[in-house]
Amino acid sequence: MLLLFILLFPLVMGAGLMLAKPSKPFAIALAGSILEAIAIAYALCPAESAGLQFSQAWIPEAGISFTLWIDGINGILIGLTGLLVPFIIGSTNNSDKSENASYLGLILAMQTALLGAFLAKDAFLFYFFFEASLLPIYFLAAQYGGENRTAITFKFFVYTLFGSLFLLIALIYVYLRTPGETHSADIETLYLTARNLSAEHQGFLFLAFFIAFAIKMPVFPFHTWQPDTYTTSPVQGSMLLGGIMLKMGTYGMIRLVIPMFPLGIAQWGLTVSILSIIGIIYGSVIAIQQKDAKRLLAYSSFAHVGLMAAGIMTQSVDGIQGALYQMLSHGINLVGLFFVIEVIERRTKTRELAQLGGITQSSYVLTVAFIVLSLGSVALPLTNGFIGEFLLLKSVFDQEMYLGIISGITIILGAVYTLRLIQKSIFGNVSKVTKDFEDLVLGEKLVLIPLILLVILGGLFPQFVLSFSAASVEKLVALLN
């Protein structure tokens, strides 16, 4: 029942906020998200999470069940979701969004959809939540976004829905080949069924699954929706998209694609790795040229995801562990950086780098937060970003040396666009829009200071996370071998 509570509690809270519209929605939403985070932390405790599962027949005639579970792989993503949502809600403080019950309710509804995809042990249940996550983020972006939000959000919706159709068709194909009259949609049953298919069938199915997940992440060349959507969405929507939602794609690659289609990977794995690395270089080069700080972060996120995808395709312990750790670190760093840009925009009414500068003279805490989060993003040793990036680069290098060398260029390019972002926005001379820049208020510090600590702690004590996922990752890799 604990897993059912974890799944449904944010939805109940969100629906209550949207229907009742209480006078203090921010306090209620924040308290609810913190309670949810505590419940998730308890569920992830080793003694509690061992064998934790909830199962209820959903469509018994078709072998489809409402089954939730936690292991070392999805536990990382469930923990990330529980950790980040209080910060995302907290970031609305001191803005008009903090008094908007519908806005906060949509964030909590989005949390349920994200958790559902990570918790699902039934493939069709995973697909249901995979699709359900589109609705709250669509309304967040379409109703509260910036200029041209309707057209941009519609493009995002159609793009991702189109990719999901490939996933549904491929899932049905594998499901209909499971044994028994009623068949089964259990993920582990699908593993065995899919692995017994011919190389030709696995190749087509791999492509169908990959297209759906590549759009969600996104991976080059399926990325065209991402920069505009991240830039146009309200900042909390961008946090949800980049900090958590894109991880549904990387998680799907680990949980479904890698174990199901080894022969498909043999055919297409190198192609996917090359596309991912092209995306790393392309995203980094475009990020260097950006004038809008938020759009720069969107392209940097695209580049980071490319390295995760390349590491996953190595099918190694280092690659999968590195991807999981990088998902966690990337979510923390990106949410923090989006919030820093939001704080700057609230005070200056602009995100244009050419108009900023000199902010460090007005706010030392913001300066420290920006620098620490940025150093974590470029994988400086002793920050959280270093651990995952090192494991990912090692895994790619071990598989194909030349791909590893090319992937290593990301370290240089990442430093270039990140240092440019810092130098242009907070250092240098005070500009016309930053001359009266106000220091951070308490609510903003309560968001940024814990995120700074997480960046540092993640770099100093990675074994806490790596040991949590180790057994599940090793079991998965053993299945592949």
Phi and psi in degrees as a GROMACS rama.xvg file:
@    title "Ramachandran Plot"
@    xaxis  label "Phi"
@    yaxis  label "Psi"
@TYPE xy
-60.9352  -42.6202  LEU-2
-65.1474  -37.3658  LEU-3
-65.2532  -40.4309  LEU-4
-61.7223  -46.6097  PHE-5
-58.8414  -39.7728  ILE-6
-70.0905  -46.712  LEU-7
-92.7393  -22.5039  LEU-8
-57.4059  -46.4796  PHE-9
-62.2083  -36.4011  PRO-10
-65.0283  -43.2683  LEU-11
-62.6577  -44.5368  VAL-12
-62.1911  -45.5263  MET-13
-63.3982  -43.9671  GLY-14
-63.5499  -39.8316  ALA-15
-61.4311  -41.4172  GLY-16
-64.9476  -43.1763  LEU-17
-69.3355  -32.2048  MET-18
-86.0547  -45.2086  LEU-19
-82.9692  -29.1748  ALA-20
48.0501  64.0923  LYS-21
-66.9236  166.597  PRO-22
-73.5213  -24.9913  SER-23
-125.462  68.9436  LYS-24
-65.938  -32.5036  PRO-25
-61.8241  -48.4455  PHE-26
-62.3756  -40.0985  ALA-27
-67.5312  -45.724  ILE-28
-64.6625  -42.1119  ALA-29
-66.0031  -44.179  LEU-30
-62.383  -41.4187  ALA-31
-63.6255  -41.0782  GLY-32
-68.6247  -33.476  SER-33
-69.7414  -41.8032  ILE-34
-61.0092  -40.7371  LEU-35
-62.0991  -41.9406  GLU-36
-63.1284  -38.2037  ALA-37
-65.8225  -42.56  ILE-38
-62.9415  -40.5536  ALA-39
-66.5276  -42.7957  ILE-40
-59.5851  -40.3712  ALA-41
-65.2829  -41.9344  TYR-42
-65.4318  -28.509  ALA-43
-86.4854  -6.70545  LEU-44
-58.784  135.724  CYS-45
-50.3981  -44.3026  PRO-46
-67.6112  -31.8546  ALA-47
-83.8922  -37.9902  GLU-48
-78.4055  -15.1788  SER-49
-63.811  111.264  ALA-50
72.5771  14.5827  GLY-51
-70.7001  123.263  LEU-52
-156.441  147.336  GLN-53
-128.462  129.818  PHE-54
-138.775  134.218  SER-55
-145.628  134.839  GLN-56
-59.2894  133.883  ALA-57
-110.317  -61.8103  TRP-58
-127.511  78.9494  ILE-59
-59.784  -31.938  PRO-60
-63.1431  -21.811  GLU-61
-109.988  4.53108  ALA-62
71.6248  25.2755  GLY-63
-106.668  128.191  ILE-64
-125.309  158.805  SER-65
-94.9718  82.3818  PHE-66
-114.106  125.166  THR-67
-115.215  147.034  LEU-68
-154.199  165.989  TRP-69
-131.899  131.572  ILE-70
-135.822  -170.178  ASP-71
-69.9054  -17.8622  GLY-72
-85.5893  -58.5488  ILE-73
-73.032  -19.734  ASN-74
-59.7594  -34.0701  GLY-75
-62.8554  -43.4504  ILE-76
-74.9645  -35.5895  LEU-77
-64.6017  -43.25  ILE-78
-63.2233  -40.7852  GLY-79
-61.0321  -43.4778  LEU-80
-63.3682  -46.3709  THR-81
-64.1874  -33.8575  GLY-82
-72.0364  -43.3708  LEU-83
-81.4972  -31.9205  LEU-84
-59.8844  -41.123  VAL-85
-59.3716  -36.9237  PRO-86
-68.235  -38.1852  PHE-87
-64.8933  -44.27  ILE-88
-67.4127  -42.1732  ILE-89
-59.9544  -29.2212  GLY-90
-69.9434  -13.0217  SER-91
-80.3543  -12.2736  THR-92
-58.7154  146.426  ASN-93
66.0575  20.8348  ASN-94
-131.88  168.53  SER-95
-67.8082  -20.0206  ASP-96
-67.1501  -24.9782  LYS-97
-68.1733  -18.2244  SER-98
-104.081  7.06382  GLU-99
-101.696  100.251  ASN-100
-63.3833  -37.4655  ALA-101
-65.6506  -40.1521  SER-102
-62.4654  -48.5605  TYR-103
-66.6871  -36.014  LEU-104
-64.041  -37.3712  GLY-105
-65.1915  -37.2545  LEU-106
-61.4269  -44.3355  ILE-107
-68.7462  -37.679  LEU-108
-63.1323  -37.7217  ALA-109
-62.2741  -37.0481  MET-110
-61.0527  -41.8907  GLN-111
-61.738  -43.2446  THR-112
-62.87  -42.2335  ALA-113
-65.1713  -46.2654  LEU-114
-62.5164  -38.2757  LEU-115
-60.0253  -42.2602  GLY-116
-64.49  -38.7784  ALA-117
-75.8764  -32.5648  PHE-118
-82.0499  -22.55  LEU-119
-64.8452  133.474  ALA-120
-105.879  -12.901  LYS-121
-96.2963  132.366  ASP-122
-64.1638  -37.6905  ALA-123
-74.5191  -28.6424  PHE-124
-66.9378  -41.3032  LEU-125
-58.1569  -46.1107  PHE-126
-62.7905  -39.5067  TYR-127
-58.7009  -48.5178  PHE-128
-73.8785  -31.6267  PHE-129
-56.7152  -41.2459  PHE-130
-80.4718  -38.8276  GLU-131
-60.1994  -28.712  ALA-132
-65.0205  -18.8015  SER-133
-68.4107  -31.7672  LEU-134
-67.3729  -55.9365  LEU-135
-63.6197  -37.4428  PRO-136
-71.2544  -29.9366  ILE-137
-63.5153  -47.567  TYR-138
-69.946  -34.6085  PHE-139
-59.9642  -47.5586  LEU-140
-74.79  -41.562  ALA-141
-72.1147  -32.9675  ALA-142
-91.9888  -32.8082  GLN-143
-117.788  6.32859  TYR-144
-79.424  -172.184  GLY-145
-93.8881  -149.003  GLY-146
-63.9445  140.587  GLU-147
60.4675  26.8618  ASN-148
-64.5514  -34.2646  ARG-149
-64.9866  -49.1045  THR-150
-66.6757  -42.2046  ALA-151
-67.7598  -42.167  ILE-152
-69.125  -36.1628  THR-153
-63.8886  -40.1088  PHE-154
-60.7779  -45.2814  LYS-155
-59.5945  -44.702  PHE-156
-63.5491  -47.7166  PHE-157
-66.6362  -42.0474  VAL-158
-58.8603  -51.2052  TYR-159
-71.4252  -35.4591  THR-160
-65.3769  -38.7664  LEU-161
-60.2064  -45.6465  PHE-162
-64.2051  -35.9136  GLY-163
-66.3492  -27.3575  SER-164
-62.7729  -37.5487  LEU-165
-61.0146  -42.67  PHE-166
-62.3896  -44.626  LEU-167
-62.68  -46.1249  LEU-168
-61.9069  -43.6631  ILE-169
-66.7037  -39.3728  ALA-170
-61.6725  -45.2837  LEU-171
-61.5077  -40.4437  ILE-172
-59.2643  -47.2731  TYR-173
-69.6484  -42.1256  VAL-174
-57.5727  -41.9068  TYR-175
-69.3774  -10.687  LEU-176
-103.427  5.65388  ARG-177
-74.8123  151.183  THR-178
-70.3312  159.793  PRO-179
96.696  159.309  GLY-180
-71.1386  -35.0518  GLU-181
-91.8539  -8.99344  THR-182
62.4443  -172.774  HIS-183
-155.185  139.989  SER-184
-105.455  9.73702  ALA-185
-60.564  133.886  ASP-186
-60.0189  -41.6043  ILE-187
-69.9215  -30.224  GLU-188
-68.1609  -38.8674  THR-189
-64.0733  -33.0978  LEU-190
-53.7055  -53.7645  TYR-191
-64.2691  -40.6641  LEU-192
-65.9247  -48.5752  THR-193
-65.703  -36.494  ALA-194
-69.2308  -17.4795  ARG-195
-90.713  -1.8209  ASN-196
-76.9759  163.314  LEU-197
-70.0203  162.581  SER-198
-60.8867  -38.4591  ALA-199
-63.3661  -45.5182  GLU-200
-65.646  -43.0332  HIS-201
-61.5101  -35.7781  GLN-202
-63.0322  -45.5093  GLY-203
-66.9188  -41.4264  PHE-204
-66.3101  -39.5072  LEU-205
-57.2588  -45.5992  PHE-206
-62.765  -39.5861  LEU-207
-63.9194  -47.9083  ALA-208
-62.9301  -45.0586  PHE-209
-62.584  -41.6858  PHE-210
-59.2681  -43.9585  ILE-211
-62.041  -46.4464  ALA-212
-75.7713  -32.2959  PHE-213
-65.9963  -35.7432  ALA-214
-67.031  -40.836  ILE-215
-67.3591  -34.6925  LYS-216
-66.0246  -58.034  MET-217
-101.594  162.936  PRO-218
-114.489  143.207  VAL-219
-56.2727  134.373  PHE-220
-101.518  28.283  PRO-221
-97.2615  27.0157  PHE-222
-103.991  -2.06581  HIS-223
-62.8822  -22.4158  THR-224
-75.2441  -25.0956  TRP-225
-68.4028  -53.9246  GLN-226
-57.8994  -45.0044  PRO-227
-65.3195  -41.8336  ASP-228
-67.0952  -43.9611  THR-229
-61.6978  -40.2634  TYR-230
-73.3859  -39.1357  THR-231
-80.5102  -30.8981  THR-232
-62.3081  152.706  SER-233
-60.4701  156.44  PRO-234
-59.1493  -36.0919  VAL-235
-66.9902  -33.4278  GLN-236
-64.568  -41.8671  GLY-237
-62.8559  -37.9015  SER-238
-63.2121  -44.6007  MET-239
-64.5235  -42.9984  LEU-240
-64.1945  -54.3137  LEU-241
-80.8888  -35.928  GLY-242
-76.7663  -33.7275  GLY-243
-130.32  -49.6478  ILE-244
-61.6928  -39.4271  MET-245
-63.1703  -22.7937  LEU-246
-69.0613  -16.4654  LYS-247
-61.499  -34.204  MET-248
-70.0538  -48.3919  GLY-249
-66.259  -38.1732  THR-250
-63.6681  -41.5243  TYR-251
-61.144  -37.2489  GLY-252
-62.9244  -41.333  MET-253
-73.424  -46.7459  ILE-254
-77.0882  -36.4441  ARG-255
-111.673  -52.4359  LEU-256
-68.8648  -50.9623  VAL-257
-59.9526  -47.8651  ILE-258
-74.5679  -22.2405  PRO-259
-90.5549  -32.3463  MET-260
-128.373  62.3473  PHE-261
-61.1344  -36.8008  PRO-262
-73.7693  -30.4303  LEU-263
-67.3007  -39.258  GLY-264
-65.9789  -37.1301  ILE-265
-59.7796  -32.8013  ALA-266
-81.3954  -41.2964  GLN-267
-117.145  -5.46726  TRP-268
-59.8389  -44.1662  GLY-269
-64.6612  -38.9035  LEU-270
-61.518  -44.0873  THR-271
-63.2562  -42.2404  VAL-272
-61.4829  -42.1903  SER-273
-65.1176  -43.7462  ILE-274
-60.4919  -40.562  LEU-275
-63.0218  -41.7898  SER-276
-73.3505  -34.4667  ILE-277
-58.3903  -41.8037  ILE-278
-62.7507  -37.2014  GLY-279
-60.2149  -51.2257  ILE-280
-67.0669  -46.3975  ILE-281
-61.1292  -48.691  TYR-282
-61.4699  -39.5579  GLY-283
-67.758  -43.5721  SER-284
-64.5094  -42.0937  VAL-285
-67.1552  -37.1373  ILE-286
-60.7597  -37.6032  ALA-287
-61.1085  -30.3669  ILE-288
-89.5261  -5.24994  GLN-289
-73.4417  144.665  GLN-290
-103.469  -20.7616  LYS-291
-95.6857  124.883  ASP-292
-62.4411  -39.207  ALA-293
-69.3043  -38.0425  LYS-294
-68.0911  -34.4418  ARG-295
-60.0005  -44.282  LEU-296
-63.9982  -33.9567  LEU-297
-62.6002  -45.6686  ALA-298
-70.1081  -33.4637  TYR-299
-65.5543  -37.5066  SER-300
-63.3192  -41.7464  SER-301
-58.2748  -41.9569  PHE-302
-66.1596  -41.8514  ALA-303
-63.1636  -39.8191  HIS-304
-64.4643  -34.6093  VAL-305
-58.5135  -40.9316  GLY-306
-67.6855  -37.6956  LEU-307
-60.5299  -45.6345  MET-308
-62.9597  -41.5312  ALA-309
-63.6302  -40.0331  ALA-310
-66.3137  -40.8242  GLY-311
-61.3765  -38.6614  ILE-312
-69.0476  -12.7763  MET-313
-72.0888  -18.3864  THR-314
58.0949  30.1665  GLN-315
-109.946  162.452  SER-316
-60.3942  -45.1493  VAL-317
-61.8562  -42.4879  ASP-318
-65.4096  -44.2383  GLY-319
-74.045  -42.0006  ILE-320
-61.5265  -42.8923  GLN-321
-62.746  -40.731  GLY-322
-64.4389  -43.5924  ALA-323
-62.3413  -44.1594  LEU-324
-67.4364  -37.6784  TYR-325
-69.1709  -33.9804  GLN-326
-59.047  -44.6795  MET-327
-64.2082  -48.9591  LEU-328
-66.3654  -43.5598  SER-329
-60.9782  -40.8132  HIS-330
-62.0159  -46.331  GLY-331
-62.9665  -48.8368  ILE-332
-65.5251  -43.4358  ASN-333
-67.7367  -41.4526  LEU-334
-60.8788  -42.9102  VAL-335
-63.1169  -43.4347  GLY-336
-68.6282  -40.1614  LEU-337
-60.0695  -38.2873  PHE-338
-68.2272  -39.8929  PHE-339
-58.6609  -46.0729  VAL-340
-64.1824  -37.1194  ILE-341
-63.7339  -41.9272  GLU-342
-61.1997  -43.9538  VAL-343
-63.5928  -42.7954  ILE-344
-66.9976  -36.4754  GLU-345
-58.64  -38.5232  ARG-346
-87.4856  -30.1095  ARG-347
-108.877  -13.9108  THR-348
65.0547  24.0627  LYS-349
-152.637  153.698  THR-350
-117.484  4.49018  ARG-351
-71.5115  122.35  GLU-352
-61.7459  -34.4649  LEU-353
-65.2709  -22.8258  ALA-354
-94.0446  -7.46826  GLN-355
-98.3919  -176.231  LEU-356
132.88  149.449  GLY-357
76.882  9.85802  GLY-358
-66.5941  -28.9358  ILE-359
-59.1982  -24.2746  THR-360
-74.036  -15.3802  GLN-361
-107.535  -23.3802  SER-362
-147.797  103.72  SER-363
-72.7769  -35.8003  TYR-364
-65.6984  -43.6698  VAL-365
-62.5519  -39.3453  LEU-366
-61.9422  -48.2797  THR-367
-62.545  -44.2629  VAL-368
-61.014  -45.716  ALA-369
-60.7841  -44.8593  PHE-370
-67.4995  -45.9328  ILE-371
-63.8093  -45.7295  VAL-372
-62.9622  -38.2935  LEU-373
-68.3622  -40.2393  SER-374
-65.8309  -34.8994  LEU-375
-64.8996  -37.3356  GLY-376
-66.5533  -34.2489  SER-377
-92.5315  10.6353  VAL-378
64.536  44.1796  ALA-379
-67.8645  136.566  LEU-380
-52.9625  143.901  PRO-381
77.7004  10.0072  LEU-382
-114.854  164.245  THR-383
-63.8196  -30.9464  ASN-384
-68.1214  -24.2633  GLY-385
-66.9243  -40.1377  PHE-386
-61.958  -55.1346  ILE-387
-64.2437  -42.153  GLY-388
-66.0925  -38.3272  GLU-389
-62.2954  -47.0549  PHE-390
-63.9815  -39.6189  LEU-391
-65.3792  -47.3604  LEU-392
-63.2437  -39.2613  LEU-393
-61.9741  -43.3586  LYS-394
-66.07  -41.0722  SER-395
-67.447  -41.5239  VAL-396
-63.0899  -40.9092  PHE-397
-64.9701  -33.5083  ASP-398
-79.0213  -51.7357  GLN-399
-140.005  109.681  GLU-400
-58.4139  -43.2685  MET-401
-67.1365  -34.376  TYR-402
-67.1177  -37.1504  LEU-403
-63.3276  -40.5751  GLY-404
-64.587  -44.9005  ILE-405
-63.9787  -41.2858  ILE-406
-61.3211  -32.8344  SER-407
-63.3815  -19.3049  GLY-408
-61.5142  -23.9008  ILE-409
-59.0657  -30.4364  THR-410
-61.7903  -43.5521  ILE-411
-70.3062  -48.8565  ILE-412
-64.1282  -39.0086  LEU-413
-61.8401  -40.6123  GLY-414
-64.829  -36.5589  ALA-415
-64.5095  -52.4349  VAL-416
-72.5919  -29.4815  TYR-417
-73.2134  -45.291  THR-418
-65.2133  -33.5722  LEU-419
-64.808  -41.5522  ARG-420
-60.7363  -45.7574  LEU-421
-64.9595  -48.832  ILE-422
-62.5303  -42.3223  GLN-423
-73.0611  -31.554  LYS-424
-91.4438  -39.3965  SER-425
-119.452  -19.8719  ILE-426
-98.1105  -174.781  PHE-427
81.6492  -161.592  GLY-428
-80.8277  149.205  ASN-429
-66.5603  135.248  VAL-430
-101.989  178.857  SER-431
-60.9536  -35.6628  LYS-432
-89.6937  -11.4386  VAL-433
-109.59  1.47131  THR-434
-66.0879  -26.7624  LYS-435
-111.998  28.7994  ASP-436
-61.2971  127.66  PHE-437
-91.2714  145.721  GLU-438
-67.6242  165.044  ASP-439
-65.1483  144.782  LEU-440
-91.1335  172.394  VAL-441
-58.6941  -44.6494  LEU-442
-60.0587  -36.8813  GLY-443
-71.2745  -37.5843  GLU-444
-65.8761  -34.8424  LYS-445
-69.4688  -18.7296  LEU-446
-85.2802  -46.6607  VAL-447
-78.2069  -39.3091  LEU-448
-63.5588  -45.6241  ILE-449
-61.2583  -34.7058  PRO-450
-66.2937  -38.0821  LEU-451
-60.1378  -45.3806  ILE-452
-62.4212  -38.6171  LEU-453
-65.5046  -36.4068  LEU-454
-61.5473  -44.5681  VAL-455
-72.785  -46.115  ILE-456
-63.6319  -36.3252  LEU-457
-64.5129  -29.7607  GLY-458
-81.9084  -28.7481  GLY-459
-87.6362  -32.8933  LEU-460
-128.942  61.6389  PHE-461
-69.6169  -22.7308  PRO-462
-64.5035  -24.3969  GLN-463
-59.1353  -41.6164  PHE-464
-83.3762  -44.6781  VAL-465
-61.8039  -37.898  LEU-466
-70.8308  -29.6463  SER-467
-64.1092  -40.7621  PHE-468
-93.737  -9.32132  SER-469
-57.4961  -50.2676  ALA-470
-62.8254  -42.2521  ALA-471
-67.6934  -39.3351  SER-472
-67.5612  -42.8736  VAL-473
-63.9137  -37.348  GLU-474
-63.8476  -40.7884  LYS-475
-64.473  -46.4163  LEU-476
-65.5639  -35.9141  VAL-477
-62.8046  -37.7681  ALA-478
-63.0824  -38.2439  LEU-479
-66.3295  -32.1192  LEU-480
